[in-house]
Amino acid sequence: MANAPITKSNAPARVGAASAAAFFGICAATYVVNAADRVIFPVLLRPLTAEYGFSLAQGGFLATVYLLGLGVGGIGTGYLLDRWSRKTTMIVGVVVYSLFTILTVAALGFADMAAYRVMTGIGEAMQNVALVIAVGAFYSGSRTFAIGLIQCALGLG
């Protein structure tokens, strides 16, 4: 059926402009929150290092270690998307990065804070990968424009 011609019975469902705009708005909003989540830790880094007594190297490590989670999470998300829906993957990603951002506040020291930062990156990767794939699939007629526009939401955040 992969090469079967598209007929009225097997054509993809069409949605109205309002539904398409609502979907895009929700996706953009989650991406704005994601960006805010990324920015908040470096902004609070100086008070955190003073509070916990971290060295400059430890503070720098904590500010960037989430990128390790982002990279590992991106690879793992490809595997998950073969098994889960894009919607489920996006929602789980948002929950994971939100949960571990909140847990960062409860960290007792360097090791657990570093683990929370890595997990934040994994959650962000899950949401990022699934979001871009979902937007590209939903707006297949203008895929590159839609993906470029959704990336602007990250910048706005």
LINLIN-V157808 format. One record per backbone hydrogen bond with DSSP energy under -1.0 kcal/mol. NH is the residue of the N-H (numbers start at 1). CO is the residue of the C=O. Records with the same first field share a line. If there is no record, write none. Layout:
BEGIN
NH=CO, CO
END
This chain:
BEGIN
4=1
20=16
21=17
22=18
23=19
24=20
25=21
26=22
27=23
28=24
29=25
30=26
31=27
32=28
33=29
34=30
35=31
36=32
37=33
38=34
39=35
40=36
43=39
44=40
48=44
49=45
50=46
51=47
52=48
53=49
54=49
59=55
60=56
61=57
62=58
63=59
64=60
65=61
67=64
68=65
69=65
70=66
71=67
72=68
73=69
74=70
75=71
76=72
77=73
78=74
79=75
80=76
81=77
83=80
84=80
89=85
90=86
91=87
92=88
93=89
94=90
95=91
96=92
97=93
98=94
99=95
100=96
101=97
102=98
103=99
104=100
105=102
107=104
113=109
114=110
115=111
116=112
117=113
118=114
119=115
120=116
121=117
122=118
123=119
124=120
125=121
126=122
127=123
128=124
129=125
130=126
131=127
132=128
133=129
134=130
135=131
136=132
137=133
138=134
139=135
142=139
146=142
147=143
148=144
149=145
150=146
151=147
155=151
156=152
157=153
END
